[in-house]
């Protein structure tokens, strides 16, 4: 690992995982809200 780049690759991988996780949760909550469940609609907001 170089001093200049540091942990750039590891942090980039973690960042991409977070973004993908957010998108998955967003899709899941949207699909649950579409079914008409009140609790899912509240948590999606």
MOPAC internal coordinates of N, CA, C and O (Angstrom, degrees):
PM7 1SCF
backbone

  N    0.0000 0     0.00 0     0.00 0    0    0    0
  C    1.4450 1     0.00 0     0.00 0    1    0    0
  C    1.5306 1   108.35 1     0.00 0    2    1    0
  O    1.2310 1   121.17 1   -46.84 1    3    2    1
  N    1.3013 1   115.37 1   133.16 1    3    2    1
  C    1.4527 1   118.76 1  -177.75 1    5    3    2
  C    1.5218 1   111.33 1   -90.26 1    6    5    3
  O    1.2310 1   121.11 1   -21.41 1    7    6    5
  N    1.3243 1   115.48 1   158.59 1    7    6    5
  C    1.4648 1   119.74 1   177.38 1    9    7    6
  C    1.5255 1   110.85 1   -69.11 1   10    9    7
  O    1.2310 1   120.64 1   146.29 1   11   10    9
  N    1.3189 1   116.38 1   -33.71 1   11   10    9
  C    1.4596 1   120.46 1  -175.96 1   13   11   10
  C    1.5291 1   111.27 1   -70.73 1   14   13   11
  O    1.2310 1   120.32 1   131.68 1   15   14   13
  N    1.3373 1   117.00 1   -48.32 1   15   14   13
  C    1.4679 1   120.40 1  -175.62 1   17   15   14
  C    1.5202 1   113.38 1   -86.78 1   18   17   15
  O    1.2310 1   119.73 1   153.82 1   19   18   17
  N    1.3068 1   118.12 1   -26.18 1   19   18   17
  C    1.4571 1   120.45 1   178.01 1   21   19   18
  C    1.5110 1   112.75 1    58.98 1   22   21   19
  O    1.2310 1   120.65 1    45.22 1   23   22   21
  N    1.3202 1   116.36 1  -134.78 1   23   22   21
  C    1.4647 1   122.06 1  -178.33 1   25   23   22
  C    1.5293 1   111.27 1   -98.66 1   26   25   23
  O    1.2310 1   120.61 1  -145.26 1   27   26   25
  N    1.3005 1   116.43 1    34.74 1   27   26   25
  C    1.4631 1   121.05 1  -174.09 1   29   27   26
  C    1.5354 1   112.05 1   -56.39 1   30   29   27
  O    1.2310 1   120.19 1   135.88 1   31   30   29
  N    1.3261 1   117.25 1   -44.12 1   31   30   29
  C    1.4612 1   120.38 1  -177.77 1   33   31   30
  C    1.5246 1   110.72 1   -66.04 1   34   33   31
  O    1.2310 1   120.21 1   137.88 1   35   34   33
  N    1.3143 1   117.20 1   -42.12 1   35   34   33
  C    1.4650 1   120.76 1  -178.84 1   37   35   34
  C    1.5295 1   110.73 1   -65.98 1   38   37   35
  O    1.2310 1   119.96 1   137.45 1   39   38   37
  N    1.3158 1   117.69 1   -42.55 1   39   38   37
  C    1.4568 1   120.44 1  -179.75 1   41   39   38
  C    1.5257 1   111.37 1   -69.38 1   42   41   39
  O    1.2310 1   120.65 1   145.39 1   43   42   41
  N    1.3386 1   116.37 1   -34.61 1   43   42   41
  C    1.4612 1   119.37 1   178.37 1   45   43   42
  C    1.5257 1   109.88 1   -65.51 1   46   45   43
  O    1.2310 1   120.60 1   139.34 1   47   46   45
  N    1.3301 1   116.47 1   -40.66 1   47   46   45
  C    1.4570 1   120.83 1   178.95 1   49   47   46
  C    1.5315 1   110.62 1   -63.83 1   50   49   47
  O    1.2310 1   120.55 1   136.49 1   51   50   49
  N    1.3243 1   116.55 1   -43.51 1   51   50   49
  C    1.4645 1   120.87 1   178.62 1   53   51   50
  C    1.5242 1   110.74 1   -64.22 1   54   53   51
  O    1.2310 1   120.29 1   141.60 1   55   54   53
  N    1.3309 1   117.06 1   -38.40 1   55   54   53
  C    1.4602 1   121.30 1   179.74 1   57   55   54
  C    1.5271 1   110.67 1   -64.60 1   58   57   55
  O    1.2310 1   120.62 1   136.53 1   59   58   57
  N    1.3364 1   116.42 1   -43.47 1   59   58   57
  C    1.4579 1   120.28 1   178.98 1   61   59   58
  C    1.5234 1   111.18 1   -64.42 1   62   61   59
  O    1.2310 1   120.43 1   141.93 1   63   62   61
  N    1.3274 1   116.78 1   -38.07 1   63   62   61
  C    1.4691 1   120.21 1   178.12 1   65   63   62
  C    1.5196 1   110.83 1   -63.80 1   66   65   63
  O    1.2310 1   120.31 1   138.62 1   67   66   65
  N    1.3353 1   117.01 1   -41.38 1   67   66   65
  C    1.4618 1   120.78 1   178.87 1   69   67   66
  C    1.5243 1   110.95 1   -62.69 1   70   69   67
  O    1.2310 1   120.65 1   136.51 1   71   70   69
  N    1.3307 1   116.35 1   -43.49 1   71   70   69
  C    1.4633 1   121.05 1  -179.46 1   73   71   70
  C    1.5269 1   110.25 1   -63.04 1   74   73   71
  O    1.2310 1   120.45 1   135.28 1   75   74   73
  N    1.3385 1   116.74 1   -44.72 1   75   74   73
  C    1.4602 1   120.64 1   179.32 1   77   75   74
  C    1.5186 1   111.31 1   -64.02 1   78   77   75
  O    1.2310 1   120.23 1   140.61 1   79   78   77
  N    1.3306 1   117.17 1   -39.39 1   79   78   77
  C    1.4633 1   121.57 1   179.27 1   81   79   78
  C    1.5238 1   110.05 1   -63.59 1   82   81   79
  O    1.2310 1   120.51 1   137.06 1   83   82   81
  N    1.3385 1   116.63 1   -42.94 1   83   82   81
  C    1.4678 1   120.79 1   178.47 1   85   83   82
  C    1.5244 1   111.16 1   -60.32 1   86   85   83
  O    1.2310 1   120.90 1   136.49 1   87   86   85
  N    1.3420 1   115.88 1   -43.51 1   87   86   85
  C    1.4635 1   119.87 1  -179.80 1   89   87   86
  C    1.5187 1   111.22 1   -64.52 1   90   89   87
  O    1.2310 1   120.28 1   139.71 1   91   90   89
  N    1.3399 1   117.07 1   -40.29 1   91   90   89
  C    1.4659 1   120.56 1   178.40 1   93   91   90
  C    1.5234 1   110.71 1   -62.65 1   94   93   91
  O    1.2310 1   120.24 1   133.80 1   95   94   93
  N    1.3354 1   117.15 1   -46.20 1   95   94   93
  C    1.4583 1   120.95 1   179.81 1   97   95   94
  C    1.5175 1   110.92 1   -63.32 1   98   97   95
  O    1.2310 1   120.58 1   138.94 1   99   98   97
  N    1.3190 1   116.50 1   -41.06 1   99   98   97
  C    1.4629 1   120.62 1  -179.75 1  101   99   98
  C    1.5255 1   110.37 1   -61.06 1  102  101   99
  O    1.2310 1   120.19 1   134.44 1  103  102  101
  N    1.3420 1   117.25 1   -45.56 1  103  102  101
  C    1.4593 1   121.08 1   179.13 1  105  103  102
  C    1.5236 1   111.03 1   -63.50 1  106  105  103
  O    1.2310 1   120.94 1   138.59 1  107  106  105
  N    1.3427 1   115.80 1   -41.41 1  107  106  105
  C    1.4504 1   120.25 1  -179.19 1  109  107  106
  C    1.5298 1   110.42 1   -62.68 1  110  109  107
  O    1.2310 1   119.96 1   133.47 1  111  110  109
  N    1.3332 1   117.68 1   -46.53 1  111  110  109
  C    1.4583 1   120.83 1  -179.53 1  113  111  110
  C    1.5207 1   111.75 1   -66.30 1  114  113  111
  O    1.2310 1   120.29 1   143.83 1  115  114  113
  N    1.3289 1   117.05 1   -36.17 1  115  114  113
  C    1.4598 1   119.65 1   177.78 1  117  115  114
  C    1.5158 1   110.84 1   -64.85 1  118  117  115
  O    1.2310 1   120.25 1   139.41 1  119  118  117
  N    1.3259 1   117.13 1   -40.59 1  119  118  117
  C    1.4589 1   120.07 1   179.90 1  121  119  118
  C    1.5248 1   110.62 1   -68.79 1  122  121  119
  O    1.2310 1   120.29 1   142.68 1  123  122  121
  N    1.3290 1   117.06 1   -37.32 1  123  122  121
  C    1.4603 1   119.95 1   177.45 1  125  123  122
  C    1.5178 1   111.17 1   -68.35 1  126  125  123
  O    1.2310 1   120.22 1   141.15 1  127  126  125
  N    1.3172 1   117.18 1   -38.85 1  127  126  125
  C    1.4632 1   121.25 1   179.65 1  129  127  126
  C    1.5271 1   109.93 1   -66.82 1  130  129  127
  O    1.2310 1   120.42 1   146.91 1  131  130  129
  N    1.3210 1   116.81 1   -33.09 1  131  130  129
  C    1.4526 1   120.83 1   179.64 1  133  131  130
  C    1.5135 1   112.82 1   -67.91 1  134  133  131
  O    1.2310 1   120.31 1   155.86 1  135  134  133
  N    1.3346 1   117.01 1   -24.14 1  135  134  133
  C    1.4603 1   121.03 1   179.93 1  137  135  134
  C    1.5217 1   111.92 1   -78.30 1  138  137  135
  O    1.2310 1   120.28 1   167.15 1  139  138  137
  N    1.3338 1   117.06 1   -12.85 1  139  138  137
  C    1.4524 1   120.44 1   175.77 1  141  139  138
  C    1.5130 1   114.10 1    95.64 1  142  141  139
  O    1.2310 1   119.45 1  -162.22 1  143  142  141
  N    1.3254 1   118.66 1    17.78 1  143  142  141
  C    1.4486 1   119.88 1   177.49 1  145  143  142
  C    1.5238 1   108.51 1   -83.28 1  146  145  143
  O    1.2310 1   120.76 1   -48.11 1  147  146  145
  N    1.3087 1   116.16 1   131.89 1  147  146  145
  C    1.4606 1   120.65 1  -175.89 1  149  147  146
  C    1.5113 1   111.71 1   -70.74 1  150  149  147
  O    1.2310 1   119.37 1   139.55 1  151  150  149
  N    1.3320 1   118.81 1   -40.45 1  151  150  149
  C    1.4557 1   120.97 1  -176.25 1  153  151  150
  C    1.5236 1   111.36 1   -66.68 1  154  153  151
  O    1.2310 1   119.93 1   141.90 1  155  154  153
  N    1.3216 1   117.73 1   -38.10 1  155  154  153
  C    1.4607 1   120.32 1   179.06 1  157  155  154
  C    1.5296 1   111.13 1   -68.25 1  158  157  155
  O    1.2310 1   120.64 1   144.87 1  159  158  157
  N    1.3168 1   116.39 1   -35.13 1  159  158  157
  C    1.4611 1   120.09 1   179.67 1  161  159  158
  C    1.5277 1   110.22 1   -67.05 1  162  161  159
  O    1.2310 1   120.50 1   143.17 1  163  162  161
  N    1.3277 1   116.65 1   -36.83 1  163  162  161
  C    1.4590 1   119.46 1   179.67 1  165  163  162
  C    1.5172 1   111.24 1   -69.71 1  166  165  163
  O    1.2310 1   119.99 1   139.55 1  167  166  165
  N    1.3397 1   117.63 1   -40.45 1  167  166  165
  C    1.4629 1   120.28 1  -178.14 1  169  167  166
  C    1.5139 1   111.69 1   -74.27 1  170  169  167
  O    1.2310 1   119.88 1   155.26 1  171  170  169
  N    1.3234 1   117.83 1   -24.74 1  171  170  169
  C    1.4587 1   120.79 1  -179.39 1  173  171  170
  C    1.5261 1   111.37 1   -72.03 1  174  173  171
  O    1.2310 1   120.24 1   155.42 1  175  174  173
  N    1.3191 1   117.15 1   -24.58 1  175  174  173
  C    1.4662 1   119.84 1  -178.74 1  177  175  174
  C    1.4405 1   111.17 1   -77.78 1  178  177  175
  O    1.2310 1   120.10 1   180.00 1  179  178  177

